[in-house]
Structure formats: structure tokens, C-alpha cells
Amino acid sequence: MNRHSSAMRFLLFVILTLGVVSPASAQTLKLPPHEKAVLKNGMTLLLMEKHGVPMVSLAAIVKAGSVTDPVGEEGLASVGAGLLRKGTAKRSSQQFSEDLDFIGARFDADSGVDFTAISGEFLSKDLDKGLDLFSDAVLHPSFPQAESINC
């Protein structure tokens, strides 16, 4: 038996094996109870509460990834995501980082092909400050030119 027929037999075995697994045996994903709201601007909000955990985790997904970069400005979405934590209309990059550190919060933003994902996490006791930081970065970024070189 040559290498080609061995490879074909292995491929046939894999295909037949996968065919034996029935869709009925696959597990279904069941999300915990959650609330869903659609805002006037089309933004969808999902709220999934788990009161036994003293943490707040936020995530925003925006339809703006590298596929939307203008011709000649490839990488714009990636640079924009990197600049979200580099300052806002009321906070410098250093102040934003210090405010995050003060409450032990995490803030990340990253751009993919189809979307930009922004996430944050902080203790529930710091809800007001955490929401203020997250919303400030998302709604009022300053996109400082001096910082764009480091993204």
C-alpha cells in the first residue's frame, strides 16, 4: 500500500467516524437567565447577573474591524482600539491608568477583522468608578497623536 492510499484510507476513516457522531448527542449551550434590551440607536445590551460574585465584567463589541479600514489607512481599527486606554477628553493616559490601578480594574480593547472588542472588569464595590472609566474610554477617547506610535 502506498502513502497516497494510506492517507486516503485515514481520511475516509475520519469522515466515517465523524458521521457516526449524531447531532442529538451534542450538548446544547444553555445561558443563565439574562435580560436583553435594544436601544434606539440599534445597540443591543445583554445583562447577566450573578449576585454571588463581587465582580462586574463588561464587554462591548463594535462592528468596526480591519475590514472597515479605509484604503491607504490599513491598521486604523487596530490603532484606534489600542488608543482607547491612552486618554480621554478628561483623563490623560497616565491618569486613566492610575484610576484603573486605584480600583484594581482591568480594561482591554482589541480589533479583529470584523469587530472591535472592548472589555473591563472591576469589583462591584467600585461600580460607579468602573462604569465611569469604561464609558469615558468608549464614549470620549482622545486618540492622542503622540501615543499612536506606541500602539
Secondary structure, DSSP 8 states (H G I E B T S, - for coil): --HHHHHHHHHHHHHHHHHHS-GGGS--------EEEE-TTS-EEEE---TTS-EEEEEEEES-SGGG--TT-TTHHHHHHHHTTSBBSS-BHHHHHHHHHHHT-EEEEEE-SS-EEEEEEEEGGGHHHHHHHHHHHHHSB---GGGGGG-
